[in-house]
């Protein structure tokens, strides 16, 4: 079988890099040459821009992902947006398919879900997605400002992201000085006055989405304590028979029960985990900004859901962060299931009108929805690559229009003045962030804006 098989992987987060790894590390023909494209000039996706700054072990996954991008048959090509064919400043899906035998879309689920309640857009009410982007130095969040000089914050949702943002709010600035958190976020945290962080879920603890590891990390903060109400645990009928709970929920139950039973620790900040409360309105004060969130007490409906009881409670808050899930968004030129927020597929093969579309594939959250942890992307990517390689004979028969797709990408982007950022440019960004850290008497510090990132890449040549 002739080769090489030219493949573009759109997205350089874990699902994209695991896809590239599965393609180039397999034994036997055809050999694959993979270009990993990304809209950003930096690789690693949510590992760089979605993992809490104090999660050193997870962030060290970058070292594993880095080895894939350094493989001789893999190229990282950043600063390449994918949009509509012929659109200035981007590369279209049809144009990509003309340059590569196959294109695998690993674009994630970048949109956040909304609550759909009054007051959701009041000043002081944000998505947790925006908050995480801000403290992770995502360049799209460079214009965002979060004033943490508030006493009480409410985080709506009980998944891992909710736990991450609650832990960030309950940190002291000195505790994060040794991380790569951007300087503006560190200074805001240092000037912050948050003493109460409420993490609130509409269902019971047995239905919470956080992992036990994330949950336990709430109790590692040196100047904050976790508070759990025993009466809210008792409302969950599943707690009456913990042996019937799934393994994760059973471990979570043990942790929550231990916290609920212990005496107050008297620390400066408190993270309060609340359950069976459904948000019904974000309330504004005299100045128009957030002052509280009104919740309705819920009760189990016997089928895994909850029903309202008509009883209400207000939790004071000057900062509200909703963390109720992510959602995929349509990519121009690709079919999209708006209900599921995913691209229709069969084992990773993109489906158009129910039939596989030659050369088009998906992996990661845009394939299966925003579920699982980082490691879940590996088997997901492998399934897609098995489908792609099973199609390799037909794919190699497709005519591609350029001797080197990278040069063709440059030509497509040149009229807009956009220049792709290769691996050498990314190394320049890394070096600039290390230098920024030295100037601030810290270790490495992330560059938080597009201009700074691209300037560092250009200086690298």
N, C-alpha and C positions, 0 to 999 in steps of 0.2 A: 504494500500500500504506500503510495507516495506521501510526502510530507514536506515541510512541517505543517501541522494543523494550526492555523492562526486563529487565536481566540482572544476576544476582548472581554474582560470582566469589568463591569461598570459598578464601582463601589469598592473601597479598600478597607472596609471594616472586616470583622472576623469571617462573615460568610463569604465575602469576596476573596479574601486571602486563603481561606480553607479550600475554596474552589480552585484557585490557582495551584495550590499545593497538590490537590488530588490529580490535577492534570499533568503536572511536570514530574511528579515522583512515581508515577505508574511505570511498570516494566512493559517493554514491547512497543511495537509501532502502533499507530503513528506517533512520532514525537510532537508535543505541543509547544508552541511559542506563545506566551501569554502576555498581553499588555493589560495591566490593572489600572483602570482609569478612575479618576475621582474629580468631583467638582472643586474640592478643596486642594490647596497646595500641600497638604499634610496627609499622610496615611493613617490607618488604624481605626477610623470611624469612631464608634462609641467607646472603644477602649481608650482613646485619647480624649474624647469630648463628652463622655457620658458616665465615666467611672469616678466615684468620689475621690478627691485628691489624697485622702488618707488610706485608700485601698491599695497599698503597695504591692501586695501579692498579685492582685488582678492586673494592675498596671504593668507588672513585670511580664505579663503575657506579650507585651510589645516585643520583647526579645525573641520569642518564638515566631511571631508574625514577621519580624524583621528578617529572619533567616530565609523565609519564603521569598520575600521581595528582593533578596540578594542572590537568588538562584540565577544561574547564567541564562536561563530561558524565560525569565520573568522580568518585565520592565514596569516600574511605577511611573505613571504619567498623570500628574496632578494638574489642577487648574483647567480642567476640561469639562464644562457643563454639557449635559446631554439634554437637548430640547427638541424643537421641531426641525425637520429638514429645511435647509435654506435660511434658517433663522440666524441673524447676525449675532456673533458672540457665543454660539453653541454648536454642537454637532448633533445632527438628527439621528433617530434610531434607524431610519432607512439608509442614511449615509454610512453609519457604522456597519450595517449589514453588507454594504458594498465593499468595505475594506477588509473584512474578516470572514473566515469561514463560519464562525459562530460567535454569538454575543450572549453573555450570561449577565443578567441584570440582578445585582445584589444591592439594591438601593434602600433597603430598610423600610421603616414606617415612621417618617419624620414628623407627622402631624400629631398634635395632642387632642384628646377627646375633651369636649366641653361638658359643663354641668347642666347648662340650659336652665338656669335659675335667675331670678331678678338680682341685680347688683353684681353680677359676675365680672363686669368690666369696670367697676369702680376703681379709682386710683388706690393702689395697694393690693389689688387682686391680680394674680398672675398665674400662668401655667408653671408647673414644676419643670417642664421642658425648658422654658426660657431661663428659669433660675439656675438649672444645671448648666445650661450653655454659658451663662454669665460666669459662674465660678469655675468653669472648665476652660474659659478663654476661647470659646468658639468665635470666629471672626464675624459671623452673622449677628452676634449678640453684643458687638462692641459699643453700640449706642445705648444699650440698656443700662439703667442705674437702679440699684436696690439699696435703699436706705435702711440700715438695720438698727437704727436708733428707736426701736419700738420695744414695748414690754412683752407683748403676747403675739404669737403667730399660730395660725391654724393651717395644718396640712391635711387636705381632704384626700383620702385614699390610704390603703394599708398594703401596699406592695413594696418591693425593694427600693424603688425610686423614692417613695414617700419616706422610707426609713433613712435613705441617704441624705435627703434635704433636711430632715429633722436633725440628724447627727451634725450636719454642717452648721446649722443654726445654733446648736448647743455647744459647739466648740469654742474654745478661746483662741485668739489669733496666734499666740505663741505655739500652740499645739500643731498648727499647720504651717509654721514658718519653714519647716524643712521639706515641704512638698513643693510641687510646681504650680500651685494655685496662683493666678495672676495677682499682681501687686494691688490693683484696685479692690479686688474682692477681699484680700487679706486686710487692707486698711479699713474697709467697711466693717469687717468682722471685729477688728480691734476697737472701732468706735461704737460698736453695737451695744445694746442694753437689753437684749432678749433674755427674759428669765423664765418664760413659760412657752413651751412648744406643745401644741395639742395635735396628735395624729389620730384622725377620726375615720372610722369605717361604718358603712350603713348596715353591714351584716356582722355576724358574730366572729369571734376569734378563730373558730374552726374553719372559716371560709376566707381568712386573710391570705394574701398572696405572697407575703414575705417568706424568705427562707430562714431557717433557724440560725444560720451563720450571721446573716444580716441583722436579725432580731437581737442576738446576743451582743453584737457590737455596740448597740445603744447603751449597754451597761459598762462600756470600757472608758467612757469620757471621765476625766479626772475631777471635773467640777460640776457634773450634772448627774441627776438620778432619774430613774425610770419609775413612773407611778402608774399602777394598774388598779382599777376598781374591781373588787371581788364580786360585787353585785352584778356587774356587766358580764363577767365570765359565767356566772350562774344562769344568766338569761339564755345561754346557748345550750340547747338540749343535748348536743353532741358531747358536752363535757360530763354528762352523767354516765357515759360509757366510753372512756378514753381509749379503751382497747379496740373500739370499732372505728376510730379515726384513722385516716391515712397516716403514713409514717411521719411526714413533715408536720402535719397538724398535731400529731401526738407529741412530738418533740417541742413544738411551739407551746402547746398546752402546759407542759411541765415548766418551761421557762416563765410563762406568764403567771402561772399559779405561784411560783416561788417569789416573783416580784410583788404579787398582790398580798402575800402574807408577811413580808418583811416590814420592819419599822422604818419610818422616815430617816433618811441619812443626813438631812440638814444641809444639803449642798446648795450652791448659789442658783443653779438652773434646774428646771424640771422638764422632762419629756413625758407627757401624759398620753397614754394609749387609751383611746375611747372606742367603744363598739356599740352597735345598734342605734346609730344616729345618722339620719339622712338629711343632707343639706337642703334647705328649702329657700333660703335667701341670704345674700350677703348684704349687710346693713351698713349704711353710710352715716357719718356724723355730721355735725353742723357745717364743717368745711367741705363736705362732699366725699371725703376719703373713707376707707373702710374703718368701722369701729367694732363690728361683731359679725358672727355668722349665726343664723337661726337654723336649728336642727329640729327634726321631728323624731321622737323616739320610735323605733321600729320593733317588731317582734317576729320570730320565726313563723313562716307560713306552713311548715311541715313538708315542703317540697324543695328545700335548699335555698329558698328566697326569703324575703321579708315583706311585711305589710306595715303600713302606718298605724299608729295607735291614737293619733290626735293630740298627743302630749308633746309640748315643745320645750326647747332649752336654747338659751343664747350663750355662746362662748365669746367673750371679748377678744378682739384681735385687731391689730393695726396692719397686719400682713397676712394675706391668704394665698396659699399655693395649692392649686388643684393638681392631683396626681392620680388620675382615673384611667390611665391607659394611653397607648399610642395608636396611630392609625396610618395605614399606607395612603399615598396620594397617587393620582394617575400620572403616568409618564407619557408625554406626547408620542403618539405613534404605536403605543402598546394597548391591547385590550385591558379592561379593568372591571373588576367586580366591585361595585360601589357598596354593596351591602357588607361584604367580607373585608373590603379594603385591601384586596390582593389581586394579583394578575392570575387569570384562569390558567391552569396548567395540568398536565398529566405527568407525574414523576419528574417534574422540572421542565418539561417541554411546554412552551407557551402555546395556548390553544386560541385559535381564531375561528369563531363560528363552530366550535367543538372539535376542530381538527388541528393537529400539531402544525405550527408555523416553522418551516425549515430554517434552521440556524438560530432560532431564538429560544432562550432558556431563562429560568429564574432560580434563585436560591435565597435562603434567609427569610427575613420577615415579610418581604414583598411576595414571597411564595406561600408561606404557611400562616402568616399573621404574627403579631408581636407576642410570641409565647416562648417559654424556655429561657435558659441561661446561655452564656457565651458558648459553652461547650456543645449546646444543642445544635449549633450551626454546622458542626463538623459532619455528623451523619446526614444532615440535610444537604450539604454541599456534595457529599459523596454520591448521594442518590442522583442528583442532577448530572454530575459528571459521568456516571454510568450510562445515563440516557444519552448524553452527548457523544460518548465514545461508541455506543452502539450505532449511532447515526454517522460515524466518521466517514464511512465509504461514500455516502451521499454528500456529506458536507465538503469533502475534498474535491468533489465534482463541481462544486459551485465556483463560478469565476469571480475572483476578487480583482479590484481595479488598480492596486498600487503595489509596487515592489516593496515599499516600506510603509506600513500604515501610519507610523509616527510622522513621517514627512507629510503625508496627506492630511493628517489632523492639523499640523501646523498651517498648511495652506488654507484649510477651511476656517481656522480661527484668526488668521493674519489680518483680514480686513477690519476686525474689531480691536486690533492691538493687543489681543490676549495671547500670551505665550505659555505653552505647556511647561510645567515644572517637573523635571525628571528627578531621578534618585540623587544626583549630585546637588540639585537645588534644595532637596529636603535635608541633606546633610548640612547645607549652609544654614538652614533654619535652625537645626539642632545646635549648631555652633553659636549662632546668635542668641539663642535662649540660654545657653550656658554662660555666655558673656554677660547677658542681662542679669542673671543670677549673681555673678561675681560683683557687679556694680551695686547691687542691692544687698550685698552681704548675705546672700542666700545661696542655695544650690541652684539648680536650673529653674528658670521662671518662664512660663509660656508667654509668647507674643500674642496679644489679644485682638489684633486688627488685621484686615486684609493688606493694607498698605505696608505695614511692618513685615508681614510674612513674605510678601512678594519681593520687597526690597532685599530681604535677607537671601532669598533664593537667587535673585539677580546678581548679588555680590559674589555668590559662589561660582558664577560663570556658567 
